Amino acid sequence: MPMFQPSKKNGFLGGGDGRVLDLDTAVKDGVLGGVGGGGLGTGVLEKLDLNKMIEELNLSTVPSVFICPISLEPMTDPVTLCTGQTYEKSNILKWLGMGHYTCPTTMQELWDDMLTPNNTLYQLICTWFSQQYVQMKKRSENAQGRASELLSTLKRVKGQARIQTLKELQQLVSNHSTARTAVVDEGGVALLSSLLGPFTSYAVGSEVIATLVNLTLCSESKANLMQPSKVSAVVDVLNEGSIDAKLNCVRLIETLMDDKGFRAESISSHSLLVALMRLIRDKRHPNGHLPGLALLKSISIHNELRTLILNIGAAPQLVELVPFLNPECIELALFTLEALSSTSQGKQALKDCPKTIPTMVKLLMRISEICIAHALSILLSVCKLAPEECSLVAVEAGIAAKLLLVIQSGCNQILKQQAAELLKLCSLNYSDTMFLSKCKLTRTIH
């Protein structure tokens, strides 16, 4: 095999394909995206910590020659092997420490285990990230100042000018942490909240909500937003808005509920729940299912709101939806159904739904132990309400075999006890032989 002679120069730029590039060639060929123009002095480089810059920038696109082939992360201490390949020092040391004596990229056997610091590449990395970092800081400073200007403008404009101002402010707070800080520090939350009310247009309301969900809200701000007129404005957007606007409404309501001073009566709204169920049932926008069900779960935790949920017919709607949801959404839906089944009205609503028992039986020993727990609890509530009628339906749906699997599985003891209780309840209308025959368990037991 021909021997490779490493360069004697003090540092060289090793490309991922084995090429050796000097600084002028790298910049000239556009490998670094024009790093040569407006470079920073050595003094500036020393003041900026490379690791800190990389972490804060969190860039999705970085010149490929800066990326370590092992970790696929930007290098901060590049070293080059005898094969001409460059790696992050800590990564290649781990590779060699594991007993590998080959180049990870080319799989060539190493004839020399010396690691040569790639000083040229290191300087290029520092220069490029320094430029990006300084530009980011300038953009952040500009964003902060612009946010202040927009807040001042918002106080005096109306109509279309107000909408355009809100759109620009929303973009700023979405993209810049300094803008978010400026809006909060300069009383922007109160100003935005004041724009929500009974006469708020959809265009204004959707932009205000989209801005608020990106801000840190204190307890006082949350209490202000929980006023009936403001909640009503949010509900209007939830009913009429685009899918993005609806998702922002859901996020805002979740944020408002996550406060010690939250009162359930603040969101005791028939319109809110109808709009929420419409979002959950919307087949055109499945990205609304998970956040919608998560909010419904949070609402169902409050006893005083469960009657309202049942009054809009949510129980049978959720039962019908369950077979078409993904596992994470199913868990949320079952949590809500179990919460509703703790009330007499909820038990009756679930009993009256012909799909409740077959759907819950199918979920036993499927998806997760959490789902099994919810399904068992719902089945027990319904079957205890009308033992003879419901147990017959459950047996026909094949519940006995599923319950025996739960009892014999590695589920926790509480679930096994519930399964045993439900199995006993379902067997009361049958002789032992008939029960075994109905459940098709004879072969299994023998």
DOMIKE-193406 format. One record per residue: z, y, x of N, C-alpha, C, O in turn; residue in one letter. Coordinates in steps of 0.2 Angstrom, whole numbers, plus 2048, in hexadecimal, padded with zeros to 3 digits. Layout:
// DOMIKE-193406
ZYXZYXZYXZYXa/...
// end
This chain:
// DOMIKE-193406
8007FA804800800800800806804804806809m/7FC80B8037FC811807802815807805815802p/80481880D80B81B80D80A82280B80582680Dm/80F82580780E82C80581383080A81982E80Bf/81083580C81483A81181684080D81284480Bq/81D84080C81F84680881E84D80C81E84D812p/81D85280881C85980B82285B81082885980Es/82185E81582686081A82886781882D86A81Ak/82586A81382787181182D87180D83086C80Bk/83187780D83787880A83687980383787F800n/8358747FF8348747F882D8747F68298787F9g/82B8707F18248707EE82586F7E782A86C7E4f/8208707E382086F7DC81C8697DA8168687DBl/8208647D881D85D7D681B85D7CF82085D7CBg/81585C7CD81385B7C68158547C48168507C8g/8158547BD81684D7BA8118487BC8128427BBg/80B84A7BE8068457BF8058447C78008417C9d/80A8467CB80A8457D280784A7D680784A7DCg/80484F7D38018557D78068597DA80C85A7D8r/80485C7E08098617E38068677E38008697E5v/80986C7DF8078737DE80B8787E18118777E2l/80887D7E480C8837E780C8887E180A8877DCd/81088D7E28128927DD80C8967DB80B8967D5l/8078987DF80189C7DD7FD8977D97FA89A7D4d/7FC8917DB7F888C7D77FA88B7D07F788B7CBt/80188B7CF8048897C980388F7C480288E7BEa/8048957C780389B7C27FC89C7C17FA89E7BBv/7F889C7C67F089D7C57ED8987C07E989A7BCk/7EF8927C07ED88D7BB7F088D7B47EE8897B0d/7F58917B47F88927AD7FD88D7AB7FF88C7A6g/7FF8897B18048837AF80A8867AC80D8827A8v/80C88C7AF81388F7AC8128947A78178977A6l/80C8957A480C89A79F80C8A17A180F8A579Eg/80A8A27A780A8A97AA8118AB7AC8138B17ABg/8148A77B081B8A97B281A8AE7B88208B17B9v/8158AF7BB8148B47C08158BB7BE8188BF7C2g/8138BD7B88138C47B681A8C67B481E8C27B1g/81C8CC7B78238CE7B58298CA7B782E8CA7B3g/8288C77BD82E8C27BF8348C67C08348CC7C2g/83A8C37C08408C67C18428C57C88408C07CCl/8468CA7CB8488C97D284D8C47D38508C17CEg/84E8C27DA8538BD7DB85A8BF7D985E8BB7D7t/85C8C57D98628C87D78648C67D08698C47CEg/85F8C77CC85F8C67C58608BE7C38648BC7BFv/85C8BA7C785D8B37C68648B07C88668AC7C5l/8678B37CD86D8B17CF8738B37CA8788AF7C9e/8718B87C68768BA7C18768B67BA87B8B57B7k/8708B37B986F8AF7B38708A87B586C8A57B9l/8748A47B187589D7B28708997AE86F89A7A8d/86C8957B28668917AF86888D7AA86588D7A5l/86E8897AA8708857A587288979F870887799n/87588F79F87689379A870895796870895790k/86B89779A86589A79786189479385F89678Em/86188E79685E88979386188778C85E886787i/86888778C86B88578686A88B78186988977Be/86B89178386A89677E86389777B862898775e/85E89677F85789777D855891779852892773l/85788B77A85688577684F88577484D88476En/84A88677984388677884087F77684287A779l/83C87F771838879770832878774830872775s/83087D77782A87C77C82B87F78282D885783t/82B87B78782C87C78E827879793824874791v/82587D79881F87A79C82187379F8278727A0p/81C86F79E81D86879F8208667A68248617A7s/81E86A7AB8208697B282886A7B382B8697B8v/82B86E7AE83286F7AE8368697AC83C8697ACf/8338647A883685F7A58378597A98338577ACi/83E8567A983F8507AD83C84A7A983E84A7A3c/8388467AC8358407A983A83B7A68398377A2p/84083C7A98458377A68498397A084983679Bi/84C83F7A085084279B84B84679684D847790s/84584879884184C79484485379284385678Dl/84985579684C85C79684A86079C84885D7A1e/84A86779B84986B7A184D8697A78538687A6p/84A86A7AD84E8687B385286E7B584F8747B5m/85886D7B885C8737BB85D8727C285F8767C6t/85C86B7C585D86A7CC8578657CE85985F7CFd/8518677CE84B8627CF84B8607D684C8637DBp/84A8597D78498567DD8438527DD84184F7D8v/83F8517E383984D7E383A8467E783D8467ECt/8378417E483783A7E883283A7ED82D83E7EDl/8328357F182C8347F58268337F28208337F5c/8268317EC81F8307E881C8367E68168367E3t/82083C7E681D8427E481F8447DD81E84A7DBg/8238407DA8268417D382C8457D38308447D7q/82D84A7CF83384E7CF83784C7C983584B7C3t/83E84C7CA84384A7C584984F7C584A8527CAy/84D84F7C08538527C085884E7C58588487C4e/85B8517C985F84D7CE8648487CB8648437CDk/86884B7C686D8467C386A8407C086D83B7C0s/8648417BD86183C7BA85E8367BE85F8307BDn/85B8397C48588347C885D8307CC85C82A7CEi/8638347CE8698307D186B82B7CD86D8257CFl/86C82C7C686E8277C18698217C286B81B7C2k/8638227C285D81D7C285E8197C885E8137C8w/85F81C7CE8608187D48668157D486780F7D7l/86C8187D18728157D187280E7CD87780A7CEg/86D80D7C986D8077C58698027C88687FC7C5m/8688037CF8647FE7D285D7FE7D285A7F97D5g/85A8037CF8538047CF8508077D685380C7D8h/84B8047D98488067DF8418087DE83D8077E2y/83F80A7D883980C7D68398137D383E8167D1t/8338167D383281D7D083181C7C982D8187C6c/83681F7C583681E7BD82F81F7BA82D81C7B5p/82B8247BD8258267B981F8217BB81B81F7B7t/81E8207C281981C7C481A8157C58168117C6t/8218137C682380D7C782180A7CE8228047D0m/82080F7D381E80D7DA82580C7DD82A80F7DCq/8258077E282B8057E582C80B7EA82780E7EDe/83280D7EB8348137EF8358107F683980C7F8l/8318147FB83281280283781780683881680Bw/83981B80283E8208048428237FF83F8257FAd/8498227FF84D8247F984F82B7FA85482D7F7d/84D82F7FF84F83680084C83B7FA84783A7F7m/85183F7F784F8437F284E84A7F585384D7F8l/84884D7F48478547F78488597F28448597EDt/84C85E7F384D8637EE8468677ED8438697F2p/8448687E783E86B7E583F8737E48408757DEn/8408767E984287D7E983D8827E583F8867E2n/8378817E78328857E48328847DC8328897D8t/83287E7DA83387C7D283987F7D08398827CAl/83F87F7D38458827D18448897D084688C7CAy/84188D7D48408947D483C8967CE83D89A7CAq/8368917CD8328937C78368927C08358957BCl/83A88C7C083E88B7BA8428917B98438937B3i/8468937BE84B8997BD84789F7BB8498A37B6c/8418A07BE83D8A67BC83B8A67B583C8AB7B1t/8388A07B38358A07AC83B8A07A783A8A47A2w/84089D7A884689D7A38498A47A384B8A679Df/8498A77A884C8AE7A98488B37A584B8B77A1s/8418B27A583D8B77A183E8B579A83E8BA796q/83E8AF79883F8AD7918468B078E8468B2789q/84B8AF7938518B17918528B97908558BB78By/84F8BD79484F8C479484B8C678E84E8CB78Av/8468C378C8428C57878468C37808458C777Bq/8498BE78084D8BC77A8538C17798548C3773m/8568C377E85B8C877E8588CF77B85C8D2777k/8528D177E84F8D777B84E8D677484F8DB770k/84B8D17728498D076B8508D07678508D3761r/8558CD76985B8CD76585E8D47658618D675Fs/85E8D876A8608DF76985C8E376585E8E7761e/8558E27658518E57608528E37598528E7754n/8548DC7588558DA75185C8DD74F85C8DE749a/8618DE7538678E07518668E874E8688EA749q/8628EC7528618F275085D8F374A85E8F7746g/8588EF7498538EF7448578ED73D8568EF738r/85C8E873E8608E67388648EC7368658ED730a/8678F073A86B8F67388668FB7358688FE730s/8608FC73785C90073485A8FE72D859902728e/8598F772C8578F572685D8F572185B8F671Bl/8638F57238688F571E8698FD71C86A8FE716l/86790172086790871E86290A71986390D714s/85C90771B85690871685890570F85690770At/85B8FF70F85C8FB7098618FF7048608FE6FEl/86590470786990870386590D6FF8689106FAk/85F90F70185C9146FD8559136FA8539176F6r/85390D6FC84C90B6F984D9076F28529036F1v/8489076EE8479036E88419006E783C9016EBk/8408FB6E28398F96E18368F46E683A8F06E9g/8308F56E782C8F16EC82F8F26F382F8EE6F7q/8318F86F58338FA6FB83A8F66FD83B8F4702a/83E8F56F88448F16F88438EA6FA8468E76FEr/83E8E76F683C8E06F78398DF6FE83B8DA702i/8358E47018328E37088388E470D8388E0712q/83D8E870C8428E97108468E37118498E0716t/8488E070B84B8D970A8488D470E84B8D0711l/8418D370D83D8CE71083E8CF71883F8C971Bk/83D8D571B83E8D57228458D47248468D1729e/84A8D67208518D57228528CD7228568CA727l/8508CA71D8518C271D84E8BF7238518BA725q/8488C17258448BE72B8498BF7318498BB735q/84B8C57328508C77388568C27388578C073Dl/8598C27328608BE73385E8B77338638B3736v/8588B47318578AD7328558AC7398578A673Bs/8538B073D8518AF7448558B27498548B074Fn/85A8B674885E8B974D8658BA74B8678BC746h/8698B77508708B774F8738BE74F8788BF74Cs/8708C27538738C97548718CD74E8758D174Ct/86C8CB74A86B8CF7448708CD73F8728D173Ba/8718C673F8768C473A87D8C773B8818C9736r/87F8C87418858CB7438858D274188A8D573Et/8808D674287F8DD7408808DE7398838E2737a/87D8D973587D8DA72E8848D972B8868DD727v/8878D472E88E8D372C8938D872E8978DB72Av/8928DB7348978E07378968E773489B8EA733d/8908E873188E8EE72E88F8EF72788C8F3723e/8928EA7248938EA71D88D8E771988C8E9713g/8888E471C8828E27188838DD71387F8DD70Eg/8898D971388A8D470E88B8D77088898D5702v/8908DC7088928E070288C8E36FF88B8E36F9a/8878E67038818E970187D8E56FD87A8E66F8l/87C8DF7018778DA6FE87A8D76F78768D66F2l/8818D66F78848D36F18838D86EB8828D66E5s/8838DF6ED8838E46E787C8E46E487B8E66DEs/8778E16E78708E06E486F8DB6DF86A8DA6DCl/8748D66DF8748D16DA8788D36D487E8D56D4l/8758D26CE8788D46C88748D26C286E8CF6C3g/8758D46BC8728D26B686B8D56B68668D26B2p/8698DA6B98628DD6B985E8DC6BF8598DF6C1f/8618D76C485D8D66CA8578D26C98578CD6C5t/8518D46CC84B8D16CB84B8CA6CF84F8CA6D4s/8468C66CD8468C06D18448C16D88478BE6DDy/8408C66DA83D8C76E08438CA6E58448C86EAa/8478CE6E284D8D16E68528CB6E78558CA6ECv/8548C86E18598C36E18578BD6E685C8BB6EAg/8518BB6E78508B56EB8508B76F28528B46F7s/84E8BE6F484F8C06FB8568C16FD8588C0702e/85A8C46F88618C56FA8658BE6FB8688BE700v/8638B96F78668B36F88648B06FE8688AD702i/85E8B070085B8AD70685E8B070C85F8AD711a/8608B770B8648BA71186B8B871186E8B7717t/86E8B870C8758B670C8778AF70E87C8AE712l/8728AA70D8748A470F8748A371787689E71Av/8718A871A8718A87228778AC7258778AC72Bn/87B8AF7218818B37238878AF7228888AB71El/88C8B17278938AF7268978B37218988B9722t/8998AF71C89C8B37168A48B27168A68AC717l/8A78B87168AF8B77168B18B670F8AD8B670Ac/8B78B470E8BA8B37088B98B87038B88B76FDs/8BA8BF7058B98C47018B28C56FE8B08C66F8e/8AD8C37038A68C47018A48BE6FC8A18BF6F7s/8A78B86FD8A68B36F88A98B46F18A68B36ECk/8AF8B76F18B28B96EB8AE8BE6E78AD8BE6E1a/8AB8C36EB8A68C86E88A08C46E589E8C66DFn/89D8C06E88978BC6E68998B86E08948B56DDl/89F8B66DF8A18B16D98A28B56D38A48B26CEm/8A18BB6D38A18BF6CC89C8BC6C88968BB6CAq/89D8BC6C18988B96BC8918BC6BD88C8B86BCp/8918C36BD88A8C66BD8868C46C38808C36C3s/8898C26C98868C16CF8848B96CF87F8B76D1k/8898B56CC8878AE6CC8818AD6C787D8A96C8v/8818B16C287C8B16BD8758B26C08708AF6BEs/8758B76C586F8B96C886D8B36CD8678B26CDa/8718B06D08708AA6D486D8A46D08688A16D2v/8708A36CA86D89E6C58668A06C386289B6C2v/8658A66C285E8A86C08598A66C58538A46C3d/85A8A76CB8568A56D185589E6D185089B6D2v/85B89A6D085B8936D08568906CB85388B6CCl/8568946C58528916C084B8936C184688F6BFn/8498996C384289B6C383F89B6CA83989C6CBe/84389A6D084089B6D683C8966D983B8906D6g/8398976DF8358926E283A88D6E584088E6E4s/8388876E883C8826EA8408856F08468836F0i/83E8896F484288C6F98478906F784D8906F9d/8468946F284B8996EE8508956EB8568966EBa/84E88F6E885388B6E58588886EA85E8876E9k/8558856EF8598826F585E8886F88648866F9l/85C88E6F88608936FB8668946F686C8956F8n/8648946EF86A8956EA86F88F6EB8758906EAc/86C8896EB8718836EC8758846F287B8836F2v/8728876F88768886FE87C88D6FD88188C6FFr/87A8926F987E8986F88848966F488A8976F5l/8838926EF8888906EA88D88B6EE89388B6EDi/88A8876F288E8826F68938866FB8998846FBe/89088B6FE89489070289A8936FE89F893701t/8988956F889D8996F48A38946F28A98966F1l/8A188E6F08A68896EE8AA8876F48B08846F3m/8A88876FA8AC8857008B188B7028B088E708d/8B588D6FE8BA8926FF8C08916FB8C088E6F6d/8C68926FE8CC8916FB8CD8956F58D18926F0k/8CA89A6F48CB89E6EE8C689C6E88C68A06E3g/8C28976E98BD8956E48C08936DE8C588F6DEf/8BE8956D88C08936D28BA8906CE8B58936CEr/8BB88A6CB8B68866C88B388A6C28AD8896C1a/8B788E6BF8B48926B98AE8976BB8AA8996B7e/8AE8986C28A989D6C48A289A6C389D89E6C2s/8A18946C489B8916C389A88C6BD8968886BDi/89F88E6B889E88A6B289988C6AE89A8906A9s/89388B6B088D88D6AD8888886AA8868846AFs/8868886A48828836A187B8836A587887F6A7h/87988A6A687288B6A98728896B086D8866B2s/87788A6B38778876BA8768806BB87287D6BFl/87A87C6B78798756B78738726B587086D6B7l/8708766B08698746AD8648756B38608716B4v/86587B6B686087C6BC8618776C285C8756C5a/8678756C38698716C886686A6C78638676CBl/8678676C18648616BF85C8616BF85985C6C1m/8598676BD8528676BE8508676C584A8646C6r/85386A6CA8528696D18528626D384E85F6D7l/85885E6D18598576D38538536D085284E6D3i/8518546CA84C8506C78458526C984084E6C7r/8448576CD83D85A6CE83A8556D383B8556D9d/8358516D183184C6D582C8506DA82B84D6DFk/82A8566D98268596DD82985B6E382685C6E8r/82F85C6E383385F6E983985B6EB83F85D6E9h/8388556ED83E8506EF8428536F48488516F5p/8408586F884585C6FC84B85F6F98508616FCn/84A8606F28508636EE85585E6EC85A8606E9g/8538586EC8588526E985E8526ED8648526EAh/85E8526F48658516F78698576F786F8566F5l/86785D6F886B8636F786E8646F08738666EFp/8698626EB86B8636E487085E6E28758606DFg/8708586E48758536E387B8546E78818536E4l/87B8576ED8818596F088585E6ED88B85E6ECa/8818636EA8858686E68888666E088D8676DEl/8848616DC88785E6D688D85A6D889285A6D4l/88D8576DD8938536DF8998586E089E8566DEk/89885D6E489D8626E58A08656DE8A68666DDs/89B8666D989D8686D38A18636CF8A68656CBi/89F85D6CF8A28576CB8A98566CE8AD8536CAs/8AB8586D48B28576D68B785B6D28BD8596D1i/8B58606CF8B98646CA8B98626C38B48626C0h/8BF85F6C18C085C6BB8BD8606B58BA85E6B0n/8BF8676B58BD86B6B08B586C6AF8B386F6AAe/8B286A6B48AA86B6B48A78656B28A18656B0l/8AA85F6B18A78596B08A48596A989F8566A7r/8A885C6A48A685C69D89F86069C89B85E699t/89F8656A08998696A08938656A388D8666A0l/8948616A888F85D6AB88C8586A68868576A5i/8918556A289085069D88C853697888850694l/88E85969688B85C69088385E69188085E68Cn/88185E69787A85F69887685869987085869Ai/87985369887684C69887584A69F8708466A0g/87984C6A487884A6AB8798436AC8758406B1a/87E8406A987F8396AA8798346AA8778316AFa/8768346A487082F6A386A8316A886682D6AAp/86A8386A986483A6AD8658386B48618366B8q/86B8386B786D8366BE86C82E6BE86982C6C3l/86E82A6B986D8236B98668216BA86481D6BDv/8618256B685A8246B68578266BD8528236BFe/85A82A6C085882D6C78598286CC8558276D1l/85F8256CC8628216D285D81C6D585C81C6DBv/8598186D18548136D484F8176D984C8136DDp/84E81D6D88488216DB84B8256E18478296E4f/8518256E28548296E78558266EE85581F6EEl/8558296F38578266FA85E8256FA8628276F6n/8608216FF86781E6FF86D8247008728246FCp/86B82970387082F7048708326FD8768346FBe/86B8336FA86B8366F386F8326EE8728346E9c/86E82B6EF8718276EA8798276EA87C8276E5i/87B8286F18828286F188582E6EE88A82E6EBe/8818346EE88483A6EB8838396E488883C6E0l/87E8366E187D8366DA8838316D78868326D2a/88482C6DB8898276D889082A6D98958296D4l/89282E6DE8988326DE8998366D889E8366D5f/89483A6D689483E6D089583A6C989983B6C5t/8918346C98928306C389982D6C389C82C6BDl/89C82B6C88A38286C88A882D6C68AC82C6C2e/8A78346C88AB8396C68AB83A6BF8B083B6BBa/8A483A6BC8A483B6B58A68356B18A98366ABl/8A682F6B48A98296B18B18296B08B48256ADs/8B482E6B38BB82E6B38BD8326AD8C38326ABs/8B98346A98BA8386A38B883369D8B382F69Et/8BB8346978B98306918B283268F8AE82D68Ds/8B083868F8AA83A68D8A483769289F835690q/8A68376998A283469E8A182C69D89B82A69Dg/8A682969B8A682269A8A182069489D81C695k/8A282468F89E82368989782468B892821688q/89582A68E88E82C69088B826694885825693a/88F82369988C81E69D88B81869988681469Al/89081669588F81069188981168C88580C68Bk/88881768988281868587B818688876817685d/87B81868F87581869387381169487780E698c/86E80E69186C80769286B80569A86B7FF69Bp/86980A69E8688086A586E8086A986D8066AFk/87380A6A787980B6AB87B8046AF87C8046B5t/87D7FF6AA87F7F96AD87A7F66B287C7F46B7i/8747F56AF86F7F16B486E7F56BA86D7F26C0p/86E7FC6BA86D8006C08737FF6C58727FE6CBt/8797FF6C287F7FE6C787F7F76CA8817F66CFm/87D7F26C687E7EB6C88797EA6CE87A7E76D3v/8737ED6CD86E7ED6D38717F06D986F7EE6DFk/8757F56D98777F86DF87D7F46E287F7F66E8l/8807EF6DF8857EC6E28827E86E887D7E56E8l/8867E86EE8847E56F487D7E86F78797E46FAm/87C7EE6F58767F26F88787F86FA87D7FB6F8r/8747FB6FF87480270287B80270687A80370Di/88180370388780470888D80270488D8016FEs/89280270789980070489B8066FF89E8046FAe/89980C70189B8116FD8978116F689A8126F1i/89180F6F688D80E6F08908086EC8918096E6c/8928036EF8957FD6EC89C8006E889D7FE6E2i/8A08046EC8A68066E98A580A6E38A88096DEa/8A080F6E389E8136DD89C80F6D789E8106D2h/89780A6D98948066D48998026D08998016CAa/89E7FF6D48A37FB6D18A87FF6CD8AA7FD6C7l/8A98056CF8AE8096CB8AB80B6C48AE80B6BFs/8A480D6C58A080E6BF8A08086BA8A18096B4i/89F8036BC89E7FD6B88A57FB6B58A57F96AFl/8AA7FC6B98B17FA6B68B27FF6B08B57FD6ABl/8B18056B18B280A6AC8AF8096A68B18096A0s/8A88076A68A48066A18A67FF69D8A77FF697v/8A77FA6A18A97F469E8B07F469B8B17F0696c/8B47F769E8BB7F869A8BB7FB6948BF7FA68Fk/8B68006938B580468D8B37FF6878B5800682l/8AE7FB6898AC7F66838AB7EF6878A57ED688a/8B07EB6888B07E568C8AB7E06898A77DE68Dp/8AB7DF6838A67DA68089F7DC68189B7D8683e/89D7E267F8967E467F8947E568688E7E2687e/8987E868A8957EA6918957E46958917E369Ac/89A7DF69589A7D96998947D56988927D269Cs/8927D469188C7D06908867D36938827D0696l/8857DA6938807DD6968807DC69E87B7DB6A1v/8867DD6A18877DC6A88857D56AA8827D46B0a/8877D06A68867C96A887F7C86A887C7C46ADv/87B7CA6A38747C96A38707CD6A886B7CB6AAe/8747D26AB8717D66B18727D26B78707D56BDa/8767CD6B78777C96BD87D7CB6C187D7CB6C8g/8827CE6BE8887D16C188C7CC6C588F7CE6CAi/88D7C66C28927C16C58907BF6CC8947BF6D1a/88A7BE6CE8887BC6D48897C26D988B7C16DFa/8887C86D78897CE6DB8907CF6DD8927D06E2k/8947CE6D889C7CE6D889E7C96DD8A37CB6E1l/89C7C36DD89E7BE6E189C7C06E88A07BE6EDl/8967C36E98947C56F08997CA6F389B7CA6F9l/89B7CF6EE8A07D46F18A67D16F38A97D36F8v/8A97CC6EF8AF7C96F08AF7C56F78B47C56FAi/8A97C26F88A97BE6FE8A67C27048A67BF70Aq/8A57C87038A27CC7098A87CF70D8AE7CE70Cs/8A67D47128AA7D77168AD7DE7138B07E2717g/8AC7DF70D8AE7E570A8B57E670A8B97E170Bc/8B87EC7098BF7ED7098C37E97038BF7E86FEn/8C97E87048CD7E46FF8CD7E76F88CD7E46F3q/8CD7EE6F88CD7F16F18C77F06ED8C77EE6E7i/8C17F06F18BB7EE6ED8BA7E76EB8B87E56E6l/8BD7E36EF8BE7DB6ED8C27DB6E78C07D66E3k/8C77DE6E68CC7DE6E18C87E06DA8C97DE6D5q/8C57E66DB8C17E96D68BB7E46D38BA7E36CDq/8B87E16D88B37DC6D68B67D66D38B37D36CEa/8BC7D46D58BF7CE6D28C17D06CA8C07CC6C6a/8C47D66CA8C67D86C38C07D96BE8C07D76B9e/8BA7DB6C18B47DC6BD8B17D56BB8AF7D46B6l/8B27D06C08AF7CA6BF8B37C66B98B07C36B5l/8BA7C76B98BE7C46B48BC7C76AD8BC7C46A8k/8BB7CE6AD8BA7D16A78B37CF6A48B37CE69El/8AE7CD6A88A87CB6A68A87C46A48A37C26A0c/8AD7C06A68AD7B96A48B07B769E8B07B169Cs/8B47BC69B8B87BB6958B47B868F8B77B568Bl/8AE7BA68E8AA7B86898A77B16898A37AF685n/8A87AE68F8A47A86908A97A26928AF7A4695y/8A779C6918AB7966948A979669B8A479969Ds/8AD79269F8AB7926A68A478F6A78A07926ACd/8A278A6A489C7876A589678C6A389178D6A6t/89778F69D89279469B89179A69F88C79C6A1m/89779C6A28977A26A78937A06AD88F7A46AFf/89579A6B08917986B688A7976B48857996B8l/8887956AE8817946AD87D79A6AC87879B6AEs/88179F6A887E7A66A787D7A96AE8787AD6AFk/8817A86B38817AC6B987D7A86BE87C7AB6C4c/87A7A26BD87679E6C187A79D6C887779E6CDk/88079B6C788579A6CD8867936CF8897916D4l/88478E6CA8867876CB8847856D28877826D6t/87D7866D487B7846DB87F7876E08807836E5r/88178D6E08847906E588B78D6E688D78C6ECt/88F78C6E08957896E18957826E389A7806E7i/89177E6E18907776E388F7776EB88E7726EEh/
// end
